[in-house]
Every structure is written in structure tokens, then in C-alpha cells.
Amino acid sequence: MAIANSIAGYSQTGLTLWDEKDQFFKDLVVGPDGQSRHIDVFSWVGLIPLFAVEVIDQRLLTNVPRFHAALVGHYQGKFDGHRVTHCPIQSNVREEHLLSLLGPARLKAVLQRVLDERQFLSPFGVRSVSRVHAEQCDLGTLPGIGQALIEYVPGESNSGLFGGNSNWRGPIWMPTNYVLIQAIEKFHRYYGDTFLVPAPCCEGGQVTLKEAAKLISERLVNIFRRMPDGRLPAFPVGSPFQSDPYWQELLLFHEYFHGDTGQGLGAMHQTGWTGLVANLVERRYRVDIPAFWRQQQEAQAARQPEPAEQV
């Protein structure tokens, strides 16, 4: 709650990370003279606050009386007299409570940018930095920094920062995308199918939160799904992983992926987090998995020769 208080701007500094003009969370720089301004960068800085969400049901509250008392004590997400989070004492139809840094209006505003292909949404997931920075590079003069620029670099880094191998300025990272999907699913669990968010990628229409999570998930899986021309986005053209019969069914779990083409970059065996894509695939087909294994077992049994009769 203290962290939420600071993010909301009710701490001793009185500064908020939420930019009301752009309806987005941003970094903030404060000069020696006390003057402050938001840094006009659209990146994961504004998306990660969505991760702070949890749905609490009555069964849990029954077993944690101190937490329940704290929830009631901070009725409507209030802390030191200010509303700093969306933590209503009201519940949904299943008597669940939502704990979140964002209320409905801010959630829609942030997700509208996420679901915009001109901004965060790539054919292969959510970019680390919005594509608007391919044109909007100039950040002006920042206190203590001077003239500042932000670049949209969807592939390998063009800087020696972090050894020149890691680049957060545009590529797609599986772990942050995965947690974003989980967060959106939690919001859907609470709000249900009646809560719609703007989706510029769907010809300006609206989608449910469940549809939004599925949309992002499917685009991440596209990295490892062959295109209509038979090409696998994760590998460069001409790679033996594209068409060589001994290699084409093998996959590498790259560290991150090009924000526009989906090509794998960085370390090549990052199964610690890129392997999460297997869970996204399993989620899509989980309904069919039991039937698939039954069919396999039946086919295997049919191939077994009949036991010879004993005389």
C-alpha cells in the first residue's frame, strides 16, 4: 500500500507516475529545483503496474482474518486518507474481491495501447517499447541529462550497454509477455465477459479481457508457428532450421525476439523463460489433449498382434 501510495502521488513528494494527459504510467525526473516532469517514453514501465493484481475469494478471506481486517481497513483502496489502489470491498457475482493498482478506466486506457499494432502489439507479441518511438524520438532536455532521445530498436542492440547483447528497446521478451497474459486473465476472472476493452488491432472494435489475453498468447506462439509460405519466424532465412530435414523440427529458445519479424536473438538456449511458450501452446490445446492420448492408446492397441492361441 505504501508503494501504491507513492505511485499514486500521495507520498511526501506528492509526485505521481501516472500521466493524466497520456493515460499511462511513466518514469519521472525531478530536478534540483524541485521541478518535475514525466519522461515521455511508452515502454514496459507503463505496463508492469498491471502485474500487481490478484483476485481474492471468500474461502481465502475466511482463513486469513488479519488480511481480511486490512482489506476492510483500507476500504476502497484508501491509504492515509487517499484512494491509491483499486481494492473494493464490493465483490463480483462469485463474491470475489479484486486487488489492483488500476481501476476500470485506467485498465482500458493502458490495454488500448497494448492492443494497437502501431504501438505495442507486434505480430509476435508485445514489444518492450512502443513502435511510436520509431518516429517520436526526441525527449527534450531532461534535468541532469541534457538533450535526450529514445530509439525504437526492435532487433539487436545498437549500444554497448549490458555488453551489447541485451536490448530492451523494442524486442519481444517472453517472461514479461507471459506475466502480462496472466494479469489480464486475472482481470477477466473478476470482471467477466461484460467488461470490454478497445482493440485497435480489431478494426477499432472491442474485445473481452479473455479475448485480449488469447490474442497476445497466439501472437507469441506465432514465433514458433510456420507461416503460410512455410517459413518459421524464429529463424533467419537460409537457416538449416527452416528446411533441412534433419534440423527443421528442432527449436531454439532465444533470449528475446525481433519486435517486427519475430526472429530469435541473444542467447539461444533461454529455456528458463522462453520455454514458457510451451505452456501457452498447452493452454490452447488442453481440451483436446486427453482425447489425443486416448486416440494414441487405441491406435497402439490396434497395432498389437493378437496373442497366439494355446493348444
N, C-alpha and C positions, 0 to 999 in steps of 0.2 A: 504493500500500500504506500510505503514511503517512496519507492521508486516511481510508482504511478503518479504520486503527488508531484514529483519533480518533472516527469514527462508532461503532466498537465499544466505546469506553470504556477503551482501554488506553494512551492518551497520558498525558502528565504530569498532566492534570486528573483522569483516572480517571472521566470522565463519558461516558455513552453516550446516543445519541439514540434507541435502541430502548427502548420502554416494554414491559417484560415483561408487565405486567398486561393491557394492551390489545392486545399483539402488533402494534405499529405504530410506525413512526418518527415522532418528534415534535420540535418545537423545544424548546430547553432554556433556562431562565433561571437565572442564578447571581447571588445577592445579594452585597453587600459582606462579609457574614459567612461567605461560602463555602457557604451553604446553597443547594441547587439543587432544581428541580422541573421536570417536564415541563409544557409548555403543552398542555392537553387539547383540541387542535384537530385534526380529521381533515381533511386537505387534501392537495394535491399534494406537500407536504413529505414525507409518508409514502409516496408512490407513486413519486416520481422516483428513489429509490435502485434501483428495478427497472431503470432505464435502463442502469446500469453492469453490462452483461452482454455476453459475447462467447463464441462457440464457436470453438475453435482446432483445426484438423485437423493431421494428421501431415505433410502436404505443406508447410504453413507452418513447422512446427517444424524440418523438415529444413533449411530455408533461413535460419533465424534462430537460430544456435547460442547467442548470448548470451541471447536471450529464453528459449530452452529451458532454459538453465542457471539462469536466475532462477526459472522455474516449478518446477524441481526443488528449488532452494534454499529456496523458500517452500512446501515440501510441505504439503499440506492447508490451504493458505491461512494459514500461520503467519508472523508478523512480530514480531520481538523476543520470540520465545517464546510469543506468544499467537495463537490462531486468530482472525483478523479478517475473512477472506473465505471464500467457498466456491470454492476453486480446487483441486480434487482432482487428484492426479497420475494417478488412475484415469481410464479413458476409457470411453466408451459402446461400443455394438456396432460403430460405424464408426470407432473409435479416435480420437474427438474429445474435447477437454477443454473443460470449462465454467469460465469465469471470471465470478464473480458476487459481489455483496455479500450475497446471500440464499441460504441453503440451502433444501432442500425444505420444511421445516416453516414457515419464515417466509414463503416464497413463497405457500404455501397460505393462511396467515393473512391476508396482505395482499390477495390476489386474492378471498378470500371477501367482503371489504368492497367491493371494486370491483364484484363481480357481484351486489350486493344493491341492489334498487331503492329500498329505504328509506334507503340510504346514498349511494354514489357513482353508481350506474347510473341514468341517465335514459333515456327512450325515444329520446333523440337523442345518446347518447354518455356520456362520463364527466364528471361535474361537478367543478369546481375545489375545491369544499368540500362535504363530506358533508351530505346533507339532514337528518341528525340534529340539526344546529345550528339548524334551524327551531324546535326545542324546547329543545335544550341550549345555551343562550346564555351562561350565567354561567361565567366562567373563574376566579372568585375574585379574591383580592388578589395581584398579582404584584409582586415587588420592583422598585422604581424606576418602576412604572407605576401601581400602585394597583388599584382595582376595574376589572376588565377584562371585556369582552363580545366574543363572536364572533357575527356575524349571518350567516344564510344569505340571500344576496341574489341570486336566480337571474337577474335581468334587469339593467337599467341601475343603475349605482352610485348609492347614496344619500348619497355623500360627495364632497367636492371633491378628494379625493386623486387624483393624476395628472390633474388638470384636470377631474375629474368624468366623464370619458369612458370610462375603463378600469376594469373591475371583475373582480377575480379571485375574488370570494367567492361562487361558485355557478354562474356560466355555464359553457358548454362552449367550450373552445378547441381548434381543430383541430390545431395543432402538437404540443401535449402528448399529445393522444389518439393521434395518428399514431405518435409515438415509443413510446408505451406498447404499441401493437399490434405494432410491430417487436420490442420487447423480449420480449413474450410469445411471439412466433413463434420467437425465438432459443432461449428456454427449451424450446419444443416440439421444435425441431431436436435438442436434446441428449437430452431425456427421452423423447420419443416418445409414442405413444398410450396407453401403460400408466400414465402419470402423470395422475391425475385431481385436480381442484380443486373445492371446494364451490361451488355456484352457487345461492344462494337465489332468484335470478330464475327458475330452472327447477324450481319447486315443491320446493326443497330438495334437488334431485339433484346429481349431479356431472357435470362436462364435461372433455374433454381440453383441453390448452392451445391446440391448434389451433382447437377449437370456441369457446373463450373469446375468442381474437383475432377470429374471424369474427363473433361476436356483437356485439362492440364496433364493429367495422367497419360492420356492417349498420345499426346504430343511428345512426351518423354519417351514412351515406348517406340515412337516413330524413329528414334535414333537407331534402333536395332531392327527395324522392320524394313524389308526390301521395298523400294519404290516401284511404281508400275514398270519402269524401264529395267528392273532387276538390280539396280544399284543399292548398296547398303550405305546410308548416310554416315555411319560411324567411321568409315574408312575412305581414304582418298581414291580417286580413280586410278586404276592400274595396280592397286594393291592386290597381292595374292589372296587376301581375304574376300575380295569381290567375286572372283570367278574360278580360282584354282580349285579343282575337285577335292584336293587334299586339305585345303585351308578354308574354303568358303563357309563351312558350318561352324567354324571356330570364332569366338568373340573375345575382344579385349575390353576391359572395363577401365576406360580412360578416366583421368582425374577430372577433366571438365570437357565441354563440348562447344564447338563454334556456335555463336549465337544466331547465325543466319543459315548455315549449311548443315549443322549437326555433327560435323566431323570431330572425332575424338582427338584431344590434345593433352599435353602434360604427361604425367606418369601413365603407364599403360596397364597397370595391374592394381587399380584402386578399388579392389573388391570390397574394401571396408565400408565404402559408402555408395559407389556406383552400382554395386551388386543389389542395392535396394530396388532396382528396376525389376528384378525377378518377382518381388512382392507385388508390384503394380500389374505385371502380367498375370500372376496368380489370382489377383482380385477380380480381374475381368472374366477369367475362365473358371472361377471356383465352382460355379453352379454345374458346369459340365464335367468337372474333374472326376467325381465319383462314377458317373456314367461311363467316362472314358476308361477307367480302370476295370470296371465290370466287363466292358467290351473286350479289353485286352485279355482278361482272365478267361472269358468264354472262348475267344479265338485260340488261346493257348491250349485250352482243354480239347478243343475240336481237332487240334493238330496232333494230340497224343494218340499213338496207336492203341487199338483195342487189345486188352490183355488176352493172351492165348488161352484157349480152354484146356483145362487139365483133364487128362484121360484117367 
